[in-house]
Amino acid sequence: QVQLVESGGGLVQPGGSLRLSCVASGNIFSLNAMGWYRQAPGKQREFVAEITAGGNIYYAEAVKGRFTISKANATAVYLQMNSLKPEDTAVYSCAVDSRPAIRGFDSWGKGTLVTVSS
């Protein structure tokens, strides 16, 4: 029902910055929250950041102080990534909680690759 398209990934050197974008479209009834997850090669997918419709923001400990999640509008979200480290290398996927009265991420984008390397 909801389609998510991420953009902004690429190759950056350690210490560099990138801004990821996610745009939701389709049959949207509700967006209770939007967030970002990442999955590095050989690793489990992990939570990165989330912003709720009410403005509550949560970050994984590994990215606190370096990443910032924000709303571009009601159906789009940014992830500003600063001071990038090689261990940040992963496919970053956008997710949304879009089911009325039901909590939990239910739709996922295909992801955008972020590579941090010199």
Secondary structure, DSSP 4 states (H G I P E B T S, - for coil): -EEEEEE--EEE-TT--EEEEEEEEES-S---EEEEEEE-TTS--EEEEEEETT--EEE-GGGTTTEEEEEEETTEEEEEE-S--GGG-EEEEEEEE-STT--S--EE---EEEEE--
